[in-house]
Amino acid sequence: MAEPGLRSEQEVLARFHELRQSVSTLFAKLNDIETEAAEHDLVLKQLEPMDKGRRCYRMIGDVLVERTVAETLPAGAASTATRDAGREQIGWIGVAGHLTLLKLLLLLLLLLLLLLR
């Protein structure tokens, strides 16, 4: 008879850990995106004062491509705009998702406490 209750407790704990891991993964990804954005912005700031005919190299996917600064700056600005739009969307999803997951975690914790009584 204790086994069904134990099984439920184990399921609740397992789900709790899954949700907590999902939140951690989401915030780790957001942190990675923020770090990459800061590096990208730093590179663009360094390129701005340089001679526009100077050669530079840019990673496009897994390929290193030789370009001039004049070609790279507009592409970098377009990439920044796209990245910022995506970052904003992910950020809001992250906040909304985080709040939803926190609510679920609290409900699961309450359920677990009730099961342990």
C-alpha positions, 0 to 999 in steps of 0.5 A, a space after each residue: 500500500 505504501 508503494 503507490 504513495 512512494 511512487 507518486 512522491 518519486 514522480 513528483 520529485 523527478 518532475 521537480 528536478 526536471 523543471 529545475 533543470 529546464 530553468 537552469 538550461 534556459 538561463 545558461 543559454 541566455 547567458 551565452 547569448 549575452 556573452 556573445 553579444 558583448 563580444 560581437 559589439 566589442 569587435 564592431 567598435 574596434 572595426 569602426 575607426 579602421 581604414 575601410 579597405 583593410 582586410 578582416 576575417 569573419 566567421 560565417 557559420 563554420 567558415 572563416 571568410 576574408 572581407 574588408 572592413 567596409 563589407 564587414 561593418 554593414 553586415 555586422 550591423 544587420 547581424 546585431 539588429 537581428 540578434 537584438 530582436 532575437 535576444 529580446 524575444 528570448 528574454 521575454 520568453 525566458 522571463 515568462 517561462 521562468 515565472 511559469 516554471 516557478 509557479 509549477 515548482 511551487 505547486 509541485 513542492 506543495 503537492 510533495 509536502 501534502 504527500 509526505 504528511 
